[in-house]
Amino acid sequence: MKPFPGIDTLDVAQKRVLVRVDFNVPQDDSGAISDDTRIRAALPTLHALLERGAEKLVLMSHLGRPKDGPDERYRLLPVGLRLAQLLGREVLCLGETVGEGVERAIRSAPAGSVVLVENVRFEKGETKGDPELSKRMARLGDVFVNDAFGSSHRDHCSVSGVAHLLPSAGGLLLQREVEAFERVLHAPERPLVAILGGAKVSDKLKVVDNLLERVDCLIVGGGMAYTFLKAQGIGIGASLVQEDQIENVRASIQKAEAKGVKLLLPTDHVVAERFAADAAAKHVKGSIPDGWMGLDIGPETVAAYAAAIEGARTVVWNGPMGVFEWEAYSKGTEAVGRAVAACSGYTVVGGGDSVAAAEAFGLTESLSHVSTGGGASLELLEGLDLPGISALRR
């Protein structure tokens, strides 16, 4: 695969550098930022560009999903204030994304300035890849850097559109993300073990299909596991199942057998009679009784999964093993996460829920790479090219 150019290949000295960052951070009811991980993740690229002599940095990001233009809930001012604290310098926050007023403000900002334009999704053409909007954005900089891995699966103006119009490169965060997944998918040390979880098997079937071409062992947990079990004729009680995916799952099981991939599914479960945090939990082996639903993997399954992970040289984990947000059904996800963290091989965690679980259980420092992009990492695991990265490889 052709590598994309990094910032060391881009002449930024005395130039306005337009940077697409991913500042789509969670906020509490008062609008205060509750997790600034994504802002912190962009700092190395911003510092590097300033150190390389960039005249000004002009930052673009989305926040939330505004429906019809500007929405006060999704203005970037709180993000800009937090960025200023982390950078240790003033950040000029503009109330618009593009236009003559924005261009004038950028021109008049002193050398060394960091400018944050308003939420790119306030512009209706952003998500449609409107070429005219891409041109207006491109006028804000002399060169372009994409450091928004979490948005690079979107063919949007601020992600891929601008990259076709300006000399462009990938930032340090984007580079780390791509290198991590390329190492897993194209040059892994073996055995390579993949762990997939989450609720809907339909969301992960393309990932399953791609990984079965590459892995030595595929571990499946979470709600998606019950469609696999039903496809094998195992009783799943009232557990989550996607009936319309059973034939597709059977095809995946057959492919695993044909490829010689070890497929691990739950053999015991933590179950409840209703889907609720305070529902009484019990442990069952084998089939799940009628009226009961599996909400976590059981200790026998944990032991089998942990043994496979311990022997791995490369591990990629996407998705929880159960309803980890509820204490009674969190033990399986925690145990699998701890096994990944203890693995001596190269370990990558991608996907919002699995990253949230790793953070909740204090495991992130023990992992080789924690991805900042759920949707983007999922598409890489599917084997897809991401528009924001392909645009840099032109």
HUGI-V897307 format. One record per pair of residues at least 24 apart in sequence whose ideal C-beta (glycine too) atoms are under 7 Angstrom apart, sorted by the first residue. I is the first residue (numbers start at 1). GAP is how many residues later the second one is. If there is no record, write none. Layout:
i=I gap=GAP
i=I gap=GAP
//
This chain:
i=1 gap=181
i=2 gap=391
i=4 gap=166
i=4 gap=385
i=4 gap=388
i=4 gap=389
i=5 gap=164
i=5 gap=165
i=5 gap=387
i=6 gap=163
i=6 gap=164
i=6 gap=169
i=7 gap=38
i=7 gap=41
i=7 gap=42
i=7 gap=138
i=7 gap=162
i=7 gap=164
i=7 gap=165
i=9 gap=160
i=10 gap=133
i=10 gap=157
i=10 gap=159
i=12 gap=37
i=12 gap=40
i=12 gap=41
i=12 gap=42
i=12 gap=131
i=13 gap=39
i=13 gap=40
i=14 gap=39
i=14 gap=41
i=15 gap=39
i=15 gap=40
i=15 gap=127
i=15 gap=128
i=16 gap=39
i=16 gap=40
i=16 gap=42
i=16 gap=90
i=16 gap=125
i=16 gap=126
i=17 gap=32
i=17 gap=37
i=17 gap=40
i=17 gap=41
i=17 gap=124
i=17 gap=126
i=17 gap=128
i=18 gap=40
i=18 gap=42
i=18 gap=122
i=18 gap=123
i=18 gap=126
i=18 gap=144
i=18 gap=148
i=19 gap=38
i=19 gap=39
i=19 gap=40
i=19 gap=126
i=19 gap=128
i=19 gap=152
i=20 gap=40
i=20 gap=126
i=20 gap=127
i=20 gap=128
i=20 gap=138
i=20 gap=139
i=21 gap=38
i=21 gap=40
i=21 gap=126
i=21 gap=127
i=22 gap=39
i=22 gap=126
i=22 gap=127
i=22 gap=128
i=22 gap=129
i=22 gap=350
i=23 gap=38
i=23 gap=40
i=23 gap=53
i=23 gap=56
i=24 gap=37
i=24 gap=38
i=24 gap=39
i=24 gap=126
i=25 gap=54
i=27 gap=51
i=31 gap=47
i=32 gap=46
i=33 gap=45
i=33 gap=46
i=33 gap=49
i=36 gap=46
i=38 gap=334
i=39 gap=40
i=39 gap=43
i=39 gap=44
i=39 gap=47
i=40 gap=46
i=41 gap=132
i=41 gap=331
i=42 gap=105
i=42 gap=131
i=43 gap=43
i=43 gap=44
i=44 gap=128
i=45 gap=100
i=45 gap=102
i=45 gap=126
i=45 gap=127
i=45 gap=128
i=46 gap=41
i=48 gap=124
i=49 gap=96
i=55 gap=56
i=56 gap=50
i=56 gap=53
i=56 gap=55
i=56 gap=57
i=56 gap=59
i=57 gap=57
i=57 gap=58
i=58 gap=48
i=58 gap=57
i=58 gap=59
i=58 gap=82
i=58 gap=83
i=59 gap=55
i=59 gap=56
i=59 gap=57
i=60 gap=57
i=60 gap=60
i=60 gap=77
i=60 gap=98
i=61 gap=59
i=62 gap=57
i=62 gap=58
i=62 gap=59
i=62 gap=89
i=63 gap=56
i=66 gap=53
i=66 gap=55
i=66 gap=56
i=69 gap=53
i=69 gap=55
i=70 gap=52
i=74 gap=45
i=75 gap=43
i=75 gap=44
i=76 gap=40
i=76 gap=42
i=76 gap=43
i=80 gap=36
i=83 gap=33
i=87 gap=27
i=89 gap=25
i=91 gap=25
i=92 gap=24
i=94 gap=24
i=97 gap=25
i=97 gap=26
i=98 gap=25
i=98 gap=35
i=98 gap=38
i=98 gap=39
i=102 gap=38
i=103 gap=36
i=103 gap=37
i=106 gap=34
i=120 gap=38
i=125 gap=32
i=126 gap=30
i=126 gap=31
i=126 gap=32
i=127 gap=29
i=129 gap=26
i=129 gap=27
i=129 gap=28
i=129 gap=32
i=130 gap=27
i=131 gap=30
i=133 gap=24
i=134 gap=27
i=134 gap=28
i=134 gap=31
i=135 gap=30
i=137 gap=25
i=138 gap=24
i=138 gap=27
i=138 gap=28
i=141 gap=25
i=143 gap=24
i=143 gap=25
i=144 gap=24
i=145 gap=24
i=145 gap=26
i=146 gap=24
i=146 gap=25
i=146 gap=28
i=146 gap=242
i=146 gap=246
i=147 gap=24
i=147 gap=26
i=147 gap=27
i=149 gap=24
i=149 gap=25
i=149 gap=28
i=149 gap=223
i=149 gap=224
i=149 gap=227
i=150 gap=222
i=150 gap=223
i=150 gap=226
i=151 gap=237
i=152 gap=224
i=152 gap=234
i=152 gap=236
i=152 gap=237
i=153 gap=222
i=153 gap=223
i=153 gap=226
i=153 gap=233
i=153 gap=234
i=154 gap=233
i=154 gap=234
i=155 gap=232
i=159 gap=228
i=159 gap=229
i=160 gap=227
i=160 gap=228
i=160 gap=231
i=163 gap=228
i=163 gap=229
i=164 gap=227
i=164 gap=230
i=168 gap=224
i=169 gap=223
i=170 gap=222
i=173 gap=199
i=177 gap=194
i=177 gap=195
i=177 gap=196
i=178 gap=211
i=180 gap=168
i=180 gap=189
i=181 gap=167
i=181 gap=196
i=181 gap=199
i=183 gap=163
i=184 gap=130
i=184 gap=132
i=184 gap=164
i=185 gap=29
i=188 gap=126
i=189 gap=124
i=189 gap=125
i=189 gap=156
i=189 gap=157
i=190 gap=26
i=190 gap=123
i=191 gap=25
i=191 gap=26
i=191 gap=120
i=191 gap=121
i=191 gap=122
i=192 gap=24
i=192 gap=120
i=192 gap=122
i=193 gap=24
i=193 gap=26
i=193 gap=115
i=193 gap=116
i=193 gap=119
i=193 gap=122
i=194 gap=24
i=194 gap=25
i=194 gap=122
i=195 gap=24
i=195 gap=120
i=195 gap=122
i=195 gap=141
i=196 gap=24
i=196 gap=28
i=196 gap=122
i=196 gap=123
i=197 gap=24
i=197 gap=25
i=197 gap=27
i=197 gap=122
i=197 gap=123
i=197 gap=124
i=198 gap=24
i=198 gap=25
i=198 gap=26
i=198 gap=121
i=198 gap=122
i=198 gap=155
i=199 gap=24
i=199 gap=25
i=199 gap=41
i=200 gap=24
i=200 gap=42
i=201 gap=26
i=201 gap=41
i=201 gap=44
i=201 gap=48
i=202 gap=40
i=202 gap=43
i=205 gap=40
i=205 gap=43
i=205 gap=47
i=206 gap=176
i=207 gap=171
i=207 gap=174
i=207 gap=175
i=208 gap=44
i=209 gap=43
i=210 gap=171
i=210 gap=172
i=210 gap=173
i=211 gap=170
i=212 gap=40
i=212 gap=43
i=212 gap=44
i=212 gap=47
i=212 gap=49
i=215 gap=46
i=216 gap=45
i=216 gap=46
i=217 gap=44
i=217 gap=45
i=217 gap=47
i=217 gap=91
i=218 gap=38
i=218 gap=43
i=218 gap=45
i=219 gap=45
i=219 gap=86
i=219 gap=89
i=220 gap=44
i=220 gap=45
i=221 gap=45
i=221 gap=76
i=221 gap=100
i=221 gap=101
i=221 gap=111
i=222 gap=97
i=222 gap=98
i=222 gap=99
i=222 gap=100
i=225 gap=40
i=225 gap=41
i=226 gap=68
i=228 gap=37
i=229 gap=36
i=234 gap=53
i=235 gap=52
i=235 gap=53
i=236 gap=52
i=236 gap=58
i=237 gap=34
i=237 gap=51
i=237 gap=52
i=237 gap=53
i=237 gap=54
i=237 gap=55
i=237 gap=56
i=238 gap=53
i=238 gap=54
i=238 gap=55
i=239 gap=49
i=239 gap=54
i=239 gap=55
i=264 gap=40
i=264 gap=41
i=264 gap=44
i=266 gap=31
i=266 gap=35
i=267 gap=33
i=267 gap=34
i=268 gap=30
i=268 gap=31
i=268 gap=32
i=268 gap=33
i=269 gap=25
i=269 gap=27
i=269 gap=28
i=269 gap=29
i=270 gap=25
i=270 gap=26
i=270 gap=28
i=270 gap=52
i=270 gap=59
i=271 gap=24
i=277 gap=49
i=281 gap=47
i=281 gap=48
i=295 gap=27
i=295 gap=28
i=295 gap=34
i=296 gap=25
i=296 gap=26
i=296 gap=27
i=296 gap=33
i=296 gap=35
i=296 gap=36
i=297 gap=24
i=297 gap=25
i=297 gap=35
i=302 gap=30
i=302 gap=33
i=302 gap=34
i=305 gap=31
i=305 gap=34
i=306 gap=29
i=306 gap=33
i=309 gap=30
i=309 gap=31
i=309 gap=34
i=310 gap=29
i=310 gap=33
i=312 gap=31
i=312 gap=33
i=313 gap=32
i=314 gap=31
i=314 gap=32
i=315 gap=25
i=315 gap=28
i=315 gap=30
i=315 gap=32
i=316 gap=32
i=316 gap=34
i=317 gap=32
i=317 gap=37
i=318 gap=32
i=318 gap=33
i=318 gap=36
i=318 gap=59
i=318 gap=60
i=318 gap=63
i=319 gap=32
i=319 gap=34
i=319 gap=35
i=320 gap=33
i=320 gap=34
i=320 gap=37
i=324 gap=33
i=333 gap=24
i=334 gap=27
i=337 gap=24
i=337 gap=26
i=338 gap=25
i=340 gap=27
i=341 gap=25
i=341 gap=26
i=350 gap=24
i=350 gap=27
i=351 gap=26
i=351 gap=27
//
